[in-house]
């Protein structure tokens, strides 16, 4: 794991890039932001191995920004879920040379990774499951610390929860997240994420019942002491919960306000 130098409240210590190598070849998962120093470090960590494949978990620039630079340096193809035209602006990344298919087994130098379409954080999100090793490269489906931002229009809480449910039954010993430390109790972490979202959904309903009527008002109730730098992300995630609750028939929208 090589962490990019892009720390922030949302990226934690930075974006994690993963290098899988065997023999004289290597594959890279999530090359990270467009940072020349980070790309140089990745090539150094390859230790002379030829980079033969670049995989993207999704098209947000903190994960894929260096893809073009790395591809030009190595000649390796870039593979991801979709092309930029299908991604919500801003933040669309480079077009993959060959789009991935859900369930596709992707050959890497030391094994095979299963591409699993896991939308929610982003519509083009893919997790990579290394079944032989029990490892899930989770991208921004699951983080090593804290919770994931799910913000419309690109983010969908309903899809996010379905994606968590999809990876929950996998035989896992380790989750390698897009941000934060490695997760060595993967099933407990997934269960915690699902429980957290259920609890947060109930908090949204309780805030609406108490008189809050907008995403901003609900967020102020749920996150009274939030770091101001995270306010927009929190309000966006509340909006995603509200959209799901409307679809579930548990919340109604009247003009610009929500209610139960």
N, C-alpha and C positions, 0 to 999 in steps of 0.2 A: 504494500500500500504506500503510495506516494501522495502526500497532501499538498494541494496547490496553495500558493500564497495569496488566497483571497478570503481571509477571515471576515466574518460579519455576524450580527445577531441571527441572520437567517442561514448562512452557510457554516456556522459554528467555526471550527478551526480552519475551514477551507474545504474545497471539493476533493474527495478521495479518488485517485486514479489507481487502477489495478493493472498489474503486469503479470501475465501468465506465460512462463517460458519453459522450454524443454529443448535439449539439443542446441541447434543453432538458430532457433526461431522463437518469436514472442508475439503474443497478442496483447492489446491494450484495451481496457474497458474504461470509458469516460476520460478522454484526454484532458478535460478541464477547461479553464478559461483561456483565452487567447493571450498567453503570457510566454514570451520567448524563453525566459529563464526556466519556466516549468517544463517546456518541451525539451530543452537541453538536458534538464535533470532526468526526464524520462528516458532519453536516449542513453544517458550515462548508466542508468539503472538497468537498461537492457543488456549491458555488459558485452557488447559485441554481437549479440543475437540480432538477426534480421527481423524487423517488425513486419509481420505478414498480414495483420488484420487489426482494424480499429472498430470497436463496438461502442454504440451509444445507447444509454438507457433512455434518454429523451433529449428533446431539442432545446432545452434551456441553455443559455450561453455559458453559464458557469460549469456545465458538464461537457459541452460540445464545441466551445469557442476555439479550441486549439486543434480541432479535427483537420481543417484544411492545412494548417501549418505543418502538422505532423505527417499528414498524407503526402505533402510535397517533399518533405525531408526523407521519407521512407519508401514512397511508392505503394504503400499499403492501401487496400480498399477500405472504405468507410461503410459500415452497415448499421442501419437504424430502422425504426418502424415506418416512417413516412417522409414525404418531401416537405420542404418549408411551406409550400402553398396551402397545405392542410393544417398548418399550425396557427394558433392564435398569435397575432402580433401584439406587443413586441417580443423579441427573444427567440425567433425562429432560427434554427441552426442550419448547417449545410445539408444539401440533399444527399442522402445515402447513395452509394454506388449501386447497391442492390437492396431494396427494402426487405426487411425480415418478415417472415410469416409466423403467426402464432403457433407455437408448438414445434417450430423448426429446430432441428438439432444442428448446432453450429460447431464445426470442427475448429479446435484451438490446439496449439502445440502439445499440450499435455492431457487432452481429453476432449469431451464434447459438452457444450453448454446448450440447455434448452431455452429458447426465447419464449417468454411468457408475456403476452400483452396484459399489462396491469394499469389501465387508465385510472384517473382520479386526480392525482397531482397534476398530470398533463395528459392530453388525449393520446399522445404518441408514446406513452411510457411503457418500457419493457424491462422486466427483471430477467436475469440470467441464472438458471439453476444448473449447478454442477452436481449432478446426481451421484456420481462416483465418490465425491468428497463430502457430500452433504452440505454444500455451500450455496447460499443464495446471494448473488450480487444484486442488491435491492434498489440501487439508485435512490430516488427520493420517495419510494414507497414506504420505507422504514428508515429512520435515522438512528445513529448511535446514541444520541441524547436529545431529549425534547420530542416534539411532535412535528408533523408535516403540515406545511401550508397547503390548503386546498381552496383555491380562489376562482370563482367564475370570471369570465366565461370559459376559460380553458380547463378549470378544475371542476370536478363533480363529486360531491360527497357520496352519492349513491354508488357511483362507479368505484370510488376509492374503497368503500366498505366491501364491495364485491371482490375487489382485487385482494384485499387482506384475507377475506374468506378463501380465496383461491389458493393462496400460498400457505395457509395455516396447516393443511394436511401433509405438506411435503416432509420428507425424512431429512431433517436438518440438524447439523451440529454447529453451524456458524452462519451468521448473516454479516456480509460485508457491505456496509451502507454507503450511500453517496456522501454523507457528512457524518463526522463524529467517529467514536471508537468502534472497533469490531464488537459484535454482539454474540456472546458465547452461551446465552440461554435463549435461543431463538424462539421457541414456542411460547415461553413466558412473555417475551417481548411482544409477540403478535397478539397474545391474549390481552396484554395491558393496553395495546393500541385500540383494540376493539372495545374494551371496557371503557376506555377514556372517551371514545366517540359516543358511546351510548350515554355516558354521564353528561357529556357536553350537550347532547341533544335534549336531555331532560332539563338542563339549565336554561337552554334557549326557550323551551316551553314555559318554564317557571317565570322567566323574565317577561315574556309576553303576557302571561296571566296577571303579572303585577303591574302592567301598564306600559311597558316598553313597546314601541311600535315600529322602530326602524333598526337596521343592522347596527348602526352607530349606537343607538340607545341600548340595545341588547348587549353589545360588546362592552359598553361602559359598566353595565351591571355585572357581567361575568368576569371582566378583567379590570377591576377598579384601580389596581396599582401597576398596570402594565408599562413597560419601557416604551416611551413615545415612539421609538424607532420601529416597534413591532405593531403599532396601532393599526396601520393599514392592512397588514397581514391578518390580524385578529378579526377586523371587520369583514375582510374578504372570506375568511373561514366561517364566520357567522352567516354570511350571505349564502354560502354553500349549504350549511345546515338548513337554512330557511327554504331554499329551493327544494331540498329533499323532503322536508316536512310538508310543503305545499303539494308535491307529487304524491306523497303518502296520504293526503287528505286530512292532515292533522293541523294545518295552519292555513288561514285564508289571507288573501291580499286584497285590500280595499284602497284604491288610489295608490298613494305612496307609503301606506302603512300596512303592517302585518298584525294579525290577531289570531287568537285561538277560539 
